[in-house]
Amino acid sequence: MHKKILAITILITLFAAGAQAQDIGNKINTKEYPASESVLPKKPADGSESLVIEGSVEKNIDMNLERCIELALGNNPQINAAFHDILASDARIKQVWSNYFPQVSWQTGYTKIKQLQLSDALGRNLKFNYYVLGQITLQQMLYDFGVTQNQATIKRLDYEGYKTTLTGVINDVIYQTKDAYFNLQYAIENRCVAEDTVEKFRMFYEQAKAFYEIGMNPKVDVTIAEANLSSAKLKLIQADNAVKLAVAKLNNIMGVPFIDEYNVQDRLTYIPVELTLNQAVEIARDSRPELKLAEIKVEGAKQTLKLVKKSYFPTLSVEGQYQIGGKHWTSNYGYNIGGYLNFPTVNGMLIRNEIKEARYLYDKEIANAQNTQNSIYLEIQNAFLTLEEKRNQIPVAMLQVKQAKENYELSYGRYRVGEASPTELKDAQILYQEAQLNYYGTLYQYNSSKAALEKAIGKNLVPEDEVVTLKKES
């Protein structure tokens, strides 16, 4: 009975906290992207093989959403891979600009020559040995009429695209972490409901057994109560395993699958979001990385079209060469120096169709950008409308829990005085259990939809008090 009173007290406190919540959205994480070495698994000082996360469960057994996001940003391999794409892209820009750096080559060798025409004309074999002790060549490109500049611009746009992609990956990882964290909270609440259900069916079984022993009820009531208790225990096992699976999913998203056990510090709560659909769309235009990436791809296709049009442009360069060799390794030397205007081999039909292809691809990227914009708008609509639906469902689900609880208490009171059947009490208990699960499921879906809306607009929702502070500072 004490546990029953405790569970009811916790539920009432949770309802009151949800009704009084005034903050809008999540608090924005002001911490910078943490260094990988500060959050990667480290071996303990005693030399054992078990790995722990520095600053996490070994020293703090409680885990909250902010800490989960911090671990995910520092350990998720998707972020690490996207970050190295940026580094590789930066190296490609330098590779293009290397066209303006001098090219140096060195050659040494030996050649044996037999002159076919002279040997046949003179009637004897003419053989020559040609030695090259060293031949050094220095070549410097002076100007290529903007080809290198276009290539560097394309690579720079790729670099900006990879940076934008990293932002998108971070947004996606944050959303996955939030959703997994809320799912873990939901699984924990389900386990609490299952534990409470087991306790209630145990009380039902003890009551039925007592009635049977004094001759008030038949043996079948005890059998029914015992079957209900076994079924509740089975659901408790399933709920406990669901918690373990939710923990494993969250750990995998955070990139720390072998982290030690921890306690979830928060519980599912309702935090209202005061945001209109038009405001969400306006935020997405400035913050959603996919929109910026689509613009970058359009500009990249435009630069590619310009580059293809320069396929027939020449290259202005100078070249110097110095040789040592001859009949013997050091018998003579020679050199040459000159400037060259090198024209590429021109295939008019090929270049004309390459230009057509580049122009079509440019038009394609414009269409893709429009499609991206439409898809993001639809995503925002879906997230916003789902959030509105779940927000409206929460008070109804809360009322349903209250009504089901009162119905169960009335049925249990009737059963204790012998006026209700075991079937009536079981139905009331199952109805109460389903109402609690529905309420927590609605809370989870609301918080998950809120995280989806934040991902759709590309920005965390800032509480109202922080918005005022930011405006004053600016």
Secondary structure, 3 states (H helix, E strand, C coil): CHHHHHHHHHHHHHHHHHHHCCCCCCCCCCCCCCCHHHCCEECCCCCCCCCEECCCCCCCCEECHHHHHHHHHHHCHHHHHHHHHHHHHHHHHHHHHHHHCCEEEEEEEEEEEECHHHHHHHCCCCEEEEEEEEEEEEEEEEECCCHHHHHHHHHHHHHHHHHHHHHHHHHHHHHHHHHHHHHHHHHHHHHHHHHHHHHHHHHHHHHHHHHHHCCCCCHHHHHHHHHHHHHHHHHHHHHHHHHHHHHHHHHHHHCCCCCCCCEECCCCCCCCCCCCHHHHHHHHHHHCHHHHHHHHHHHHHHHHHHHHCCCCCCEEEEEEEEEEEECCCCCEEEEEEEEEEECCCCCHHHHHHHHHHHHHHHHHHHHHHHHHHHHHHHHHHHHHHHHHHHHHHHHHHHHHHHHHHHHHHHHHHHHHCCCCCHHHHHHHHHHHHHHHHHHHHHHHHHHHHHHHHHHHHCCCCCCHHHHHHHHHHC
